Amino acid sequence: MVIEGGLSQEDDTVALRDGRFLRVFIILFREPHNGGHRMKVEQAEYQYQLDREGKRWVFRYDYRRDPQDQHPATHLQVRGTLLEPVQAYRGALERTHFPTGRVSIEAVIRLLIEQFGVSPAASEVWRRVLTETERAFEAIAHRPLSGPAA
C-alpha cells in the first residue's frame, strides 16, 4: 500500500500556505499482530521544496525499514552552502546523509510552522493535535540502526 501526500496518485506534493510544497511519500505494509494485523511503514520520504516539481528542494528526510545501501536507514539531507571549508560527501552538502532518529510527519509539520514560518490552517488547535498524534507514533515507532547491519 502506498500513501502519497498530493491530491492524486500522480501528485505526491501538498501545497503549503506559504506558497511552497511538502512532498510526502509513504509505503505501508500489513503485519500480523496479536491475532490481527497492524500497518507498518516500509519507507517514508518528506521533502520541503520551493517548486511543485521538487527541483528546488530545501531539506529532505528519508526512512527505509531495510536499507539497501550504505546510507543510514533514517537520514536528513540539507540543500545549502557550507560556511566552513570542509569536504562534504561527494563534494556537495545536499549529497550528505546525516543520520537521524525516526522522524514523524508531525515533527516535519511542527518544523515547517515553527522554523520556516508556514501558517497553520487551525491556529488554535494545531499544537494539541500534533502532540496527541505524535505521542501515538512514538509509542509504536521502529528504531533502526544508524547504518546497515554488519
Buried (B, 14 or more C-beta within 10 A) or exposed (E): EEEBBBEEEEBBBBEBEBEBBBBBBBBBEEEEEEEEEEEBBBBBBBBBBBEBEBEEBBBBBBBBBEBEEEBBBBBBBBBEEEEEEEEEEEEEBBEBBBBBEBBBBBBBBBBBBEEEEBEBEEEEEBBEEBEEBBEEBEEEBEEBEEBBEE
